[in-house]
Amino acid sequence: MNPADNSPLWIRGARVIDPSAQRDEAKGDVFALDGKFVDQLSAADQAKARVIDGTGLVVAPGFVDLNCRLGEPGRTARETIRTGTRAAAAGGFTTVVTMPDSLPAADNVGTIQLLREICSRDAAVRVLPTGTLTKGHEGKALAPLGTMKKAGVVAVTDTTSGVQNNEIMRRALEYAAMFDLVVLDHCQDSSMTDGGQMHEGAWSLRLGLRGLPRAAEEIVVSSDCLLAELTKARIHLQHLSSGGSAEIVRRAKAKQLSVTAEVSALHLLLTDAALANYPTSLKTNPPLREEADRLALIAALVDGTIDAVCSDHSPCTATEKDCEFDLAPFGAATLETAFAAAHTALVAAGHADLSVLIARLTHGPAKALGLAAGTLKVGALADLVILDAKAAWTPAKSDLVSKSGNNPLVGRALTGRVRATFVGGRQVFGA
């Protein structure tokens, strides 16, 4: 289908999963007309509709990614809006929230407007910008949150820098709440992680690499939850990696605090043991941790403590990664393989039904940020994904469209694959 084609769409006979409507039909139909979902097509529209046989496939709302980096403006050697959003479409994501660590940083209206202009021209999926929490994400002076909200940001964050001062974080939460903005936080006490290369544990000792301890994350998760209670503001904890962090969030939710959380697909699948041969493609921040952490994160995802699965797409150039482990930057390109990684770790491994994973890729992240996405309900934008949950495949570099070459799952056997992605009823990925 030509992406410009907006003819009526009829997908029939598929398993239809829509957690936002508590819908899970073993064999159902999905209809779209004029870019939105409808409950039925007229006879005239049926006659001219594109009909897709969904036998053996799954139809779900388009995935929502709350944590990715798309390069532009300023980091086009790593990724561009054009390549990054096509990678998102290949991964089943129809809405992506991009981080503000661009060059220059997205701490002003001009940069945000520039990003939106590029997206209007080049984006294959819906891109929602965030702004920095502090100027230059330096953790010192608050950025102009109100004007950035007017410019279109959906949340604010200092990304991997994090706000290292609790008083500034408190004021930032209060300020953000005035504009109904969610604060996203990369939870890491930098005083405990400077020079760290991987998770602090048996494998870091064996490999001779300085570690990043769990406590560095858990301390900030704890303080963020306390500040959420104090300020009554909304905070979303990014890419948790520690089982202890998950338990802290569980207690916060039991107190009905306005706290949500996410985990990356990569952290559901792999542990620090995967770094045995120093693969720079798996040097991530937060780092891959131990099996007990992985299983605790899966359990927290299944019981709803963790609301969302994110890609945490952090592209790097091949040159940047082609060096000694301790010199390589953090980051992994994961948009295209996030669903397959999470499905392999969660569903294929028997930890949960596919409907749980779909919920954490659609309704969960959309609800965390209050986004009009992640649903198949009548009247909603016709963003959807067609999945082959049983497909076994091994990603090859030739399969990937991201400009970055640092996808760590190339050559690794996975189960579950995106077959087609539609945005507003128009196909943006698949045959």
Secondary structure, 3 states (H helix, E strand, C coil): CCCCCCCCEEEEEEEEEEHHHCEEEEEEEEEEECCEEECCCCHHHHHHCEEEECCCCEEEECEEEEEECCCCCCCCCCCCHHHHHHHHHHCCEEEEEECCCCCCCCCCHHHHHHHHHHHHHHCCCEEEECECCEHHHCCCCECCHHHHHHHCCCEEECHHHCCCCHHHHHHHHHHHHHCCCEEEECCCCHHHCCCCCEECCHHHHHHCCCEECHHHHHHHHHHHHHHHHHHCCCEEECCCCCHHHHHHHHHHHHCCCCEEEEEEHHHHHCCHHHHCCCCHHHCCCCCCCCHHHHHHHHHHHHCCCCCEEECCECCCCHHHHCCCHHHCCCCCCCHHHHHHHHHHHHCCCCCCCHHHHHHHHCHHHHHHHCCCCCCCCCCCECCEEEEEEEEEECCCHHHCCCCCCCCCCCCCCEEEEEEEEEECCEEEECC
